[in-house]
Amino acid sequence: MESDRPCTVDLVRQVSVCTGNVVIAQGTLVIRADRVELRETPDGYRTATALGTPGKPAIYRQKRDGGDEQLEGSADRVEYDARADTLRFIGSAQVRRMRGTVPSEDIQGAVIVWDNAAELFSVQGGASTPSNPGGRVRAVLSPRAAEAAASAASAPGGTTLRPSTSLGERR
């Protein structure tokens, strides 16, 4: 963990708190925030709470195992729980799942929970904001090219369905 200002490390309580442009990097996981509180549970799991500032949200980024996918998210507050393998993005939350440099999912809401083990997003709307006057949940989802190809190959007869060229106009 790195920061612009001094950190406090409480070895008895297993709590570290850093402020000022904090960066946590562990493997492909990176968390950036103004303030981060990192805890270690008695059984060795870690939790982190990252807080942004007005106009500069907390950022989470991690490359996913087994491919060229990356999860990126930002919110006023990001909570990471290694034991539950979950992330909570709270307040002006936005999460993108990237395939290479192309977003495959782009989700926005007041609270977004990512359950990595179940590969499940849960999204809640919130109060009206200037960027989201209705306080609605927004999601843009793109089909996976490999899934679309596999689906077409498993169609009856293993063929891809195409528009008919022999049907005439119906009257």
C-alpha positions in Angstrom: 0.0 0.0 0.0 1.3 3.4 -0.9 0.1 6.9 0.0 1.1 10.6 -0.1 0.6 10.9 3.7 1.6 8.7 6.6 -0.3 5.5 7.3 -1.2 4.0 10.6 -0.7 0.3 11.1 -2.2 -1.3 14.1 -0.6 -4.8 14.4 -2.8 -5.8 17.4 -6.1 -5.0 15.7 -4.8 -5.9 12.2 -5.9 -2.6 10.7 -4.0 -0.2 8.4 -5.4 3.2 7.4 -3.8 5.3 4.7 -4.9 8.7 3.3 -3.8 10.9 0.4 -3.7 9.3 -3.1 -3.7 5.7 -1.8 -2.8 2.9 -4.2 -3.1 -0.8 -3.2 -1.7 -3.3 -5.7 -1.8 -7.1 -5.3 -1.2 -9.1 -8.4 -3.6 -7.8 -11.0 -5.8 -6.0 -8.4 -5.4 -2.2 -8.0 -7.4 0.0 -5.8 -7.0 3.8 -5.9 -8.7 6.2 -3.4 -8.2 9.2 -1.1 -8.5 7.0 2.0 -8.2 3.2 2.4 -8.8 1.1 5.5 -7.4 -2.4 5.2 -8.3 -5.1 7.7 -7.1 -8.7 8.1 -9.5 -11.1 9.8 -8.3 -13.7 12.3 -8.6 -16.4 9.6 -6.3 -14.5 7.2 -8.8 -12.9 4.8 -8.6 -9.2 4.0 -11.3 -6.6 3.6 -10.7 -3.1 2.3 -12.8 0.0 2.3 -11.8 2.7 -0.2 -13.2 6.2 -0.1 -13.1 8.8 -2.9 -13.6 12.5 -2.6 -16.2 14.7 -4.4 -15.3 14.7 -8.0 -12.7 11.9 -7.6 -14.2 8.5 -6.9 -12.5 5.4 -5.5 -11.3 3.1 -8.3 -11.1 -0.7 -8.5 -9.5 -2.6 -11.3 -8.6 -6.3 -11.7 -7.8 -8.7 -14.5 -10.0 -11.7 -14.4 -8.6 -15.2 -14.4 -8.6 -17.2 -17.6 -8.8 -14.7 -20.4 -8.5 -11.1 -21.5 -11.2 -9.7 -19.3 -10.8 -7.0 -16.7 -13.3 -5.6 -14.2 -13.2 -1.8 -13.6 -15.3 0.1 -11.2 -15.7 3.4 -9.5 -17.8 4.8 -6.7 -17.8 7.2 -3.8 -17.1 4.1 -1.6 -15.7 0.7 -2.7 -15.8 -2.3 -0.3 -13.8 -5.4 -1.0 -14.3 -8.6 0.9 -11.8 -11.4 0.0 -13.6 -14.1 2.0 -17.0 -13.5 0.4 -15.2 -12.7 -2.9 -17.5 -9.7 -3.4 -17.2 -6.0 -4.2 -19.7 -3.3 -3.2 -19.6 0.0 -5.1 -21.7 2.5 -3.2 -22.7 6.0 -4.4 -22.5 7.1 -8.0 -21.4 3.5 -8.9 -20.2 2.4 -12.3 -18.8 -1.0 -13.2 -17.4 -2.1 -16.5 -16.4 -5.5 -17.6 -13.8 -5.1 -20.3 -12.8 -7.6 -23.0 -9.4 -6.3 -24.1 -10.1 -2.6 -24.5 -13.8 -2.9 -25.4 -16.5 -2.7 -22.7 -18.7 -5.8 -22.7 -20.9 -4.6 -19.8 -21.4 -1.1 -18.5 -23.6 -0.9 -15.4 -24.5 2.3 -13.4 -26.5 2.7 -10.2 -26.5 3.9 -6.6 -25.2 0.5 -5.3 -23.6 -2.3 -7.4 -22.6 -5.6 -5.8 -20.3 -7.9 -7.8 -20.3 -11.6 -6.6 -17.2 -12.9 -8.3 -17.9 -16.6 -7.4 -21.4 -16.5 -8.8 -20.4 -14.0 -11.6 -23.5 -12.0 -10.6 -24.1 -8.2 -10.6 -26.8 -6.8 -8.3 -27.7 -3.2 -9.0 -29.9 -0.7 -7.1 -31.1 2.7 -8.3 -31.0 5.7 -6.1 -31.9 9.4 -5.7 -32.0 11.7 -8.7 -28.6 13.3 -9.6 -27.7 15.7 -12.4 -26.1 12.9 -14.4 -29.1 10.5 -13.7 -32.2 12.6 -13.2 -34.5 9.6 -12.8 -32.2 7.8 -10.3 -32.6 4.7 -12.5 -30.3 1.7 -13.0 -28.6 1.7 -16.3 -27.0 -1.3 -18.0 -25.4 -1.8 -21.4 -24.7 -5.5 -22.1 -22.9 -6.9 -25.2 -23.2 -10.5 -26.4 -20.0 -12.5 -26.3 -18.8 -13.4 -29.8 -17.7 -16.9 -28.6 -21.1 -17.5 -27.0 -23.0 -16.4 -30.1 -20.9 -18.7 -32.2 -21.4 -21.6 -29.8 -25.2 -21.0 -29.7 -25.4 -20.9 -33.5 -23.3 -24.2 -33.8 -25.7 -25.9 -31.4 -28.8 -24.9 -33.4 -30.7 -27.9 -34.9 -28.6 -29.5 -37.6 -25.6 -27.5 -36.4 -26.3 -24.8 -39.0 -26.7 -21.1 -38.6 -30.1 -19.7 -39.2 -30.4 -17.2 -42.1 -33.3 -15.2 -43.5 -35.2 -17.1 -46.2 -34.7 -16.1 -49.8 -37.6 -18.3 -51.1 -40.5 -17.0 -49.2 -42.6 -14.5 -51.2 -44.5 -11.5 -50.0 -47.5 -12.5 -47.9 -50.9 -11.0 -48.9 
